[in-house]
Structures are given as structure tokens and as C-alpha cells.
Amino acid sequence: DFDISLKNILVVYDDIDLPLGKIRFKEGGGDGGHNGVKSIIYYLGSNSFNRLKLGIATNENMRPSEEYVLKPFKKKYDDEVKLVIEESCSAIAFFVKNNIKATMNEFN
């Protein structure tokens, strides 16, 4: 067991409902149909952790989502993927030094 406050946890995951390149911080909430988040909620015994959703939606056919999220992005999206990774790293660094509310105000 680790003695870590849930307010100090940031779960970063893909979100098929956000456009590629968009990021969204969120404080608590449900699983939104995301099996990975559902598993984290189960094992933590709480949904009161912070999240950073990374948009992965493109104009490609994304259903069923289980097939889409397991494939690499097409080369034409390389620049957008690189930019969102860089922005996410900066946003995470900001979160570490601040709190979730300040981070949401800065990046959402």
C-alpha cells in the first residue's frame, strides 16, 4: 500500500470524444465508458482523482472504439500528436507545481 492522497494523483488517458490535439483536465467523475478508468476507480475504491484527457478523435472512422484506440495514428497526424505531447508535458509540470483548479483554469 502507498500512502498517497488522491488529490496528488493525475491519471492521463486517451479520450475518443475529444478532438486530436485537445487536452482537458478534470477533477473526479465517472469512467465515461473508458475501461482503463473504470479499472482505476475499482482499484482505488474512489473516483475522486484528477484526470488529464488527451483527445484522440480524428475524422477517421472511430467505431468500434476498441479497434481504433489500439492502432497507431496515421503519419499525417504526426505533427498534431507531437504538439499535444509537448503541451501535455507542460500542463503536467504546471499541475505538479499548482493544483487541479489552477491547472484547469490555465489549460481547459
PyMOL commands that set and color helices and strands:
alter all, ss='L'
color gray80, all
select helices_A, chain A and resi 6-8+35-44+65-68+75-97+100-107
alter helices_A, ss='H'
color red, helices_A
select strands_A, chain A and resi 10-19+23-27+50-57
alter strands_A, ss='S'
color yellow, strands_A
deselect
rebuild
show_as cartoon
